[in-house]
Amino acid sequence: MAGEAAIIELAAWLQTPPGRYLLAWEQAQMDAAVVDLFGFHALQLGLPELPGLRSNRMPHRWLALPRPESHFESHAQQRPVVALSAPGVALHCDFDSLPFESGSLDLVVLPHALELARDPHQTLREVERVLRPEGRLVILGLNPASLWGLRQNLASMLPGRPRPYLPQDGEFIGYWRLRDWLRLLSFEVEAAQFGCYRPPLRSAAWLARWDWVEPIGARWWPVLGAVYFIKAVKRVHGMRLVGLERSRSARRSSAPAVAVQQHKEQGP
């Protein structure tokens, strides 16, 4: 039930002024990242408040939500998955045991899914399993190395335990730590970006007054943004090497033909 509580808490926090500010930045990044990604099958894990696949044009797009704890089944007993063309929840499943065949998806987006997962390592391994070679992965996560993360940590240490700024449940995964996980699973990070540099304020009016800090933060302390965005691609060892070897073989086979032709032209 802890996982369900974390999801409910995050959903409620996203309705607050800082939550709406964060969600607006994340939606803009996600829309731009997936609009030109092509394929047939795309999956979003969690956070229906952020429709991460709305600008994507793949014919089959799913939004998956965690199943309630009381309804857990074995992976073999899960019902077949049916894609929805209209926005909505297509399936409930365990994020660490996805009901998709290996190498069957072209795109997976994880908006804070790893932070709320029971086992973020296993969830990421499942995503790697279901993605086809050269499939794309997009991740959004809260940055613990930010002013927002600092305020969250101070709230847990100060006397009287003041109200935390961010949702309490879930594990905030550092950017560099997550990059190491991706590297171990043979993902290559194509793009990374940080955002939301305004101080951890609760009022919409005060957040608006600090709008001027956004370009300054993005230029002078980019890795201290409250949220990070990662776009990665699944690489399979040997695939690109095969292509390179073919091109080299083609060049080697064509070179002697050119030499022979030149030799004939120079003859009597």
The 8 nearest C-alpha neighbors of each residue, nearest first, counted from 0:
[[1, 3, 2, 68, 4, 67, 69, 5],
 [2, 0, 4, 3, 5, 168, 6, 117],
 [1, 3, 5, 0, 4, 6, 115, 117],
 [2, 4, 6, 0, 5, 1, 7, 67],
 [5, 3, 1, 7, 2, 6, 8, 0],
 [6, 4, 168, 8, 2, 3, 7, 9],
 [5, 7, 3, 9, 8, 4, 10, 2],
 [6, 8, 10, 4, 5, 9, 3, 11],
 [7, 9, 5, 11, 6, 10, 4, 12],
 [10, 8, 12, 6, 11, 7, 166, 5],
 [9, 11, 7, 13, 8, 12, 6, 14],
 [12, 10, 8, 9, 13, 14, 7, 15],
 [13, 11, 9, 14, 15, 10, 18, 8],
 [18, 12, 14, 10, 11, 15, 19, 9],
 [13, 15, 12, 11, 18, 19, 16, 10],
 [14, 16, 18, 12, 13, 17, 19, 11],
 [17, 15, 203, 19, 18, 20, 202, 201],
 [18, 16, 20, 19, 15, 201, 21, 200],
 [13, 17, 19, 15, 21, 16, 20, 12],
 [18, 20, 22, 16, 21, 17, 13, 14],
 [19, 21, 17, 23, 18, 22, 16, 24],
 [22, 20, 18, 24, 19, 23, 17, 25],
 [21, 23, 19, 25, 24, 20, 26, 18],
 [22, 24, 26, 20, 25, 21, 19, 27],
 [25, 23, 27, 21, 22, 26, 28, 20],
 [24, 26, 22, 28, 27, 23, 29, 21],
 [25, 27, 29, 23, 28, 24, 22, 30],
 [26, 28, 30, 24, 25, 29, 31, 23],
 [29, 27, 25, 31, 26, 30, 32, 24],
 [28, 30, 32, 26, 31, 27, 51, 25],
 [31, 29, 27, 54, 32, 28, 33, 34],
 [30, 32, 28, 29, 34, 33, 27, 54],
 [33, 31, 29, 30, 34, 28, 35, 36],
 [32, 34, 36, 55, 35, 30, 31, 29],
 [33, 35, 55, 54, 31, 36, 32, 30],
 [36, 34, 33, 37, 55, 32, 31, 56],
 [37, 35, 33, 34, 38, 55, 32, 106],
 [36, 38, 35, 57, 39, 56, 105, 55],
 [39, 37, 105, 57, 40, 36, 106, 41],
 [38, 40, 57, 58, 59, 105, 41, 37],
 [39, 41, 59, 104, 105, 60, 57, 38],
 [42, 40, 106, 60, 107, 105, 104, 59],
 [41, 43, 107, 61, 60, 62, 106, 108],
 [44, 42, 108, 62, 107, 63, 109, 61],
 [45, 43, 63, 109, 62, 112, 64, 108],
 [44, 46, 64, 63, 112, 47, 43, 110],
 [45, 47, 48, 49, 110, 44, 111, 112],
 [46, 48, 49, 50, 45, 62, 88, 87],
 [49, 47, 46, 50, 10, 13, 22, 45],
 [48, 50, 47, 51, 46, 26, 22, 110],
 [51, 49, 52, 53, 47, 48, 26, 46],
 [50, 52, 49, 53, 29, 30, 43, 26],
 [51, 53, 55, 54, 50, 33, 43, 60],
 [52, 54, 55, 50, 51, 30, 86, 56],
 [55, 53, 34, 30, 52, 56, 33, 51],
 [54, 56, 34, 52, 33, 53, 57, 36],
 [57, 55, 58, 54, 34, 37, 36, 53],
 [56, 58, 39, 59, 38, 55, 40, 37],
 [57, 59, 39, 56, 60, 40, 84, 38],
 [60, 58, 40, 57, 82, 39, 41, 61],
 [61, 59, 41, 42, 40, 82, 58, 57],
 [62, 60, 42, 82, 89, 43, 63, 41],
 [61, 63, 43, 88, 89, 42, 44, 64],
 [64, 62, 44, 90, 91, 45, 43, 61],
 [63, 65, 45, 91, 44, 66, 92, 90],
 [66, 64, 92, 91, 93, 67, 94, 63],
 [65, 67, 91, 92, 68, 93, 64, 70],
 [68, 66, 69, 70, 65, 71, 3, 0],
 [69, 67, 70, 71, 0, 66, 3, 65],
 [68, 70, 67, 71, 66, 0, 72, 3],
 [71, 69, 67, 68, 72, 66, 92, 91],
 [72, 70, 68, 69, 66, 73, 67, 93],
 [73, 71, 76, 74, 70, 77, 75, 92],
 [72, 74, 76, 75, 77, 71, 96, 93],
 [75, 73, 76, 77, 72, 96, 98, 97],
 [74, 76, 73, 77, 72, 78, 98, 96],
 [77, 75, 73, 74, 72, 78, 79, 71],
 [78, 76, 74, 75, 79, 72, 73, 98],
 [77, 79, 80, 76, 98, 75, 90, 81],
 [80, 78, 81, 77, 98, 99, 90, 76],
 [81, 79, 78, 82, 90, 98, 89, 99],
 [80, 82, 89, 79, 83, 90, 61, 78],
 [83, 81, 61, 89, 59, 60, 84, 80],
 [84, 82, 85, 89, 61, 81, 60, 86],
 [83, 85, 82, 86, 60, 59, 58, 61],
 [84, 86, 83, 87, 60, 82, 88, 89],
 [87, 85, 84, 83, 88, 53, 50, 62],
 [88, 86, 89, 85, 62, 83, 47, 61],
 [87, 89, 62, 90, 63, 64, 86, 61],
 [88, 90, 62, 61, 83, 82, 87, 63],
 [91, 89, 63, 88, 92, 80, 64, 62],
 [90, 92, 66, 64, 65, 63, 93, 89],
 [93, 91, 66, 65, 94, 90, 64, 97],
 [94, 92, 96, 95, 65, 97, 66, 91],
 [93, 95, 96, 122, 97, 92, 65, 116],
 [94, 96, 122, 93, 121, 125, 97, 118],
 [97, 95, 93, 94, 125, 98, 74, 92],
 [96, 98, 99, 94, 93, 95, 92, 125],
 [99, 97, 96, 100, 74, 77, 80, 92],
 [100, 98, 97, 129, 101, 103, 80, 104],
 [99, 101, 103, 129, 102, 98, 128, 104],
 [100, 102, 129, 128, 103, 99, 130, 131],
 [131, 101, 103, 129, 130, 104, 128, 100],
 [102, 104, 101, 100, 129, 131, 130, 99],
 [105, 103, 130, 40, 106, 131, 129, 41],
 [104, 106, 134, 40, 38, 41, 130, 131],
 [105, 107, 41, 135, 104, 134, 136, 42],
 [106, 108, 42, 136, 43, 41, 137, 135],
 [109, 107, 137, 43, 136, 138, 110, 42],
 [108, 110, 138, 112, 44, 111, 137, 43],
 [109, 111, 139, 112, 138, 108, 46, 140],
 [112, 110, 140, 114, 139, 113, 109, 115],
 [111, 113, 109, 110, 115, 114, 45, 116],
 [114, 112, 119, 116, 115, 111, 122, 109],
 [115, 113, 170, 169, 111, 112, 171, 116],
 [114, 116, 169, 112, 113, 2, 5, 117],
 [117, 115, 113, 119, 118, 114, 112, 122],
 [116, 118, 119, 115, 2, 95, 122, 113],
 [117, 119, 116, 121, 120, 122, 95, 113],
 [120, 118, 113, 122, 116, 121, 123, 117],
 [121, 119, 123, 122, 118, 124, 180, 113],
 [120, 122, 124, 123, 95, 118, 119, 125],
 [123, 121, 95, 119, 125, 124, 120, 94],
 [122, 124, 126, 120, 125, 121, 119, 127],
 [123, 125, 121, 127, 126, 122, 128, 120],
 [126, 124, 128, 122, 127, 123, 95, 121],
 [125, 127, 123, 128, 124, 129, 130, 122],
 [128, 126, 124, 125, 130, 129, 123, 184],
 [129, 127, 125, 101, 126, 130, 124, 102],
 [128, 130, 101, 102, 126, 103, 127, 104],
 [131, 129, 102, 104, 127, 134, 128, 103],
 [102, 130, 132, 134, 103, 104, 105, 133],
 [133, 131, 134, 233, 235, 234, 130, 102],
 [134, 132, 233, 232, 234, 131, 135, 235],
 [135, 133, 105, 131, 132, 233, 130, 232],
 [136, 134, 232, 106, 231, 105, 233, 133],
 [135, 137, 107, 231, 108, 230, 106, 232],
 [136, 138, 230, 108, 229, 109, 231, 107],
 [139, 137, 109, 229, 110, 228, 108, 230],
 [140, 138, 110, 228, 111, 227, 109, 229],
 [141, 139, 111, 227, 226, 142, 138, 228],
 [142, 140, 226, 225, 171, 227, 143, 139],
 [141, 143, 226, 225, 144, 145, 173, 227],
 [142, 144, 148, 145, 173, 171, 141, 149],
 [145, 143, 142, 148, 223, 149, 146, 173],
 [146, 144, 223, 148, 147, 225, 143, 224],
 [147, 145, 149, 148, 150, 198, 199, 225],
 [146, 148, 150, 145, 199, 149, 225, 151],
 [147, 149, 143, 151, 145, 146, 150, 144],
 [150, 148, 146, 152, 151, 147, 145, 153],
 [149, 151, 153, 147, 152, 148, 146, 154],
 [150, 152, 148, 154, 149, 153, 163, 164],
 [151, 153, 149, 154, 155, 150, 148, 156],
 [154, 152, 150, 156, 155, 151, 157, 149],
 [153, 155, 151, 152, 161, 156, 157, 163],
 [154, 156, 153, 152, 160, 157, 151, 163],
 [157, 155, 153, 154, 158, 152, 160, 159],
 [156, 158, 154, 160, 155, 153, 159, 161],
 [159, 157, 160, 156, 161, 155, 154, 153],
 [158, 160, 161, 157, 156, 154, 155, 162],
 [159, 161, 158, 157, 155, 154, 162, 156],
 [162, 160, 154, 159, 163, 157, 155, 158],
 [161, 163, 164, 160, 154, 155, 151, 165],
 [164, 162, 151, 165, 154, 161, 167, 166],
 [163, 165, 151, 162, 150, 166, 199, 147],
 [166, 164, 163, 167, 151, 12, 147, 148],
 [167, 165, 168, 9, 8, 12, 164, 163],
 [168, 166, 165, 169, 163, 5, 8, 164],
 [169, 167, 5, 166, 170, 115, 8, 4],
 [168, 170, 115, 114, 5, 171, 167, 116],
 [169, 171, 114, 172, 115, 168, 113, 116],
 [170, 172, 114, 141, 143, 169, 173, 142],
 [173, 171, 170, 174, 177, 114, 176, 143],
 [172, 174, 176, 175, 142, 143, 177, 171],
 [173, 175, 177, 176, 178, 172, 142, 227],
 [176, 174, 178, 177, 173, 179, 172, 180],
 [175, 177, 173, 179, 178, 174, 180, 172],
 [176, 178, 180, 174, 179, 175, 173, 181],
 [177, 179, 175, 181, 180, 176, 182, 174],
 [180, 178, 182, 176, 177, 181, 183, 175],
 [181, 179, 177, 183, 178, 182, 184, 176],
 [182, 180, 186, 178, 184, 179, 183, 177],
 [183, 181, 185, 179, 186, 184, 180, 178],
 [182, 184, 180, 181, 185, 179, 186, 178],
 [183, 185, 181, 182, 186, 180, 127, 124],
 [186, 184, 182, 183, 234, 233, 181, 187],
 [187, 185, 233, 181, 182, 232, 184, 234],
 [186, 188, 232, 231, 189, 233, 185, 182],
 [189, 187, 231, 190, 230, 186, 232, 229],
 [190, 188, 231, 230, 187, 232, 191, 229],
 [189, 191, 230, 188, 229, 192, 231, 228],
 [192, 190, 229, 228, 230, 189, 193, 227],
 [191, 193, 228, 227, 229, 194, 190, 221],
 [194, 192, 227, 224, 226, 222, 221, 228],
 [193, 195, 224, 226, 196, 225, 227, 192],
 [196, 194, 225, 224, 197, 226, 21, 213],
 [197, 195, 224, 213, 216, 194, 225, 198],
 [196, 198, 195, 209, 212, 199, 206, 213],
 [197, 199, 200, 196, 146, 147, 206, 209],
 [200, 198, 147, 197, 146, 201, 164, 150],
 [201, 199, 198, 202, 206, 205, 17, 197],
 [200, 202, 17, 16, 203, 199, 206, 205],
 [203, 201, 205, 204, 200, 206, 16, 17],
 [202, 204, 206, 16, 205, 207, 201, 17],
 [205, 203, 207, 202, 206, 208, 201, 16],
 [206, 204, 208, 202, 207, 203, 209, 200],
 [205, 207, 203, 209, 208, 204, 202, 200],
 [206, 208, 204, 210, 205, 209, 203, 202],
 [209, 207, 205, 206, 210, 204, 211, 203],
 [210, 208, 206, 211, 207, 212, 197, 205],
 [209, 211, 207, 212, 208, 213, 206, 197],
 [212, 210, 209, 213, 214, 208, 215, 197],
 [213, 211, 215, 210, 209, 214, 216, 197],
 [212, 214, 216, 215, 196, 211, 210, 217],
 [215, 213, 217, 216, 212, 218, 211, 196],
 [216, 214, 212, 218, 213, 217, 219, 211],
 [217, 215, 220, 213, 219, 218, 214, 221],
 [216, 218, 221, 214, 215, 219, 220, 213],
 [219, 217, 215, 216, 221, 220, 214, 213],
 [218, 220, 216, 215, 221, 217, 214, 222],
 [219, 221, 216, 222, 223, 218, 217, 224],
 [220, 222, 217, 223, 216, 218, 219, 193],
 [223, 221, 224, 220, 193, 144, 145, 192],
 [224, 222, 145, 221, 220, 144, 225, 146],
 [223, 225, 194, 196, 193, 195, 226, 222],
 [224, 226, 142, 195, 145, 147, 141, 194],
 [227, 225, 141, 142, 224, 194, 140, 193],
 [228, 226, 193, 140, 192, 139, 142, 141],
 [227, 229, 139, 192, 191, 138, 193, 140],
 [230, 228, 191, 138, 137, 190, 231, 139],
 [229, 231, 137, 190, 189, 136, 188, 191],
 [232, 230, 188, 136, 189, 187, 135, 186],
 [233, 231, 135, 187, 186, 133, 134, 136],
 [234, 232, 186, 133, 134, 132, 185, 187],
 [233, 235, 133, 185, 186, 132, 232, 236],
 [236, 234, 238, 132, 237, 233, 185, 133],
 [237, 235, 238, 234, 239, 240, 185, 132],
 [236, 238, 240, 239, 241, 235, 242, 234],
 [239, 237, 241, 240, 236, 235, 242, 234],
 [238, 240, 242, 241, 237, 243, 236, 235],
 [241, 239, 237, 243, 242, 238, 244, 236],
 [242, 240, 244, 238, 239, 243, 237, 245],
 [243, 241, 239, 245, 240, 244, 246, 238],
 [242, 244, 240, 246, 245, 241, 247, 239],
 [245, 243, 247, 241, 246, 242, 248, 240],
 [246, 244, 248, 242, 243, 247, 249, 241],
 [245, 247, 249, 243, 248, 244, 250, 242],
 [246, 248, 244, 250, 249, 245, 251, 243],
 [249, 247, 251, 245, 250, 246, 244, 252],
 [248, 250, 246, 252, 247, 251, 245, 253],
 [249, 251, 247, 253, 248, 252, 254, 246],
 [252, 250, 248, 254, 249, 253, 247, 255],
 [253, 251, 249, 250, 254, 248, 255, 256],
 [252, 254, 250, 256, 251, 255, 249, 257],
 [253, 255, 257, 251, 256, 252, 250, 258],
 [256, 254, 258, 257, 253, 259, 252, 251],
 [257, 255, 259, 253, 258, 254, 260, 252],
 [256, 258, 260, 254, 255, 259, 261, 253],
 [257, 259, 255, 261, 256, 260, 262, 254],
 [260, 258, 262, 256, 261, 257, 255, 263],
 [259, 261, 257, 263, 262, 258, 256, 264],
 [260, 262, 264, 258, 259, 263, 257, 265],
 [263, 261, 259, 265, 260, 264, 258, 266],
 [264, 262, 260, 266, 265, 261, 259, 267],
 [263, 265, 261, 262, 266, 260, 267, 259],
 [264, 266, 262, 263, 261, 267, 260, 259],
 [265, 267, 263, 264, 262, 261, 260, 259],
 [266, 265, 264, 263, 262, 261, 260, 259]]
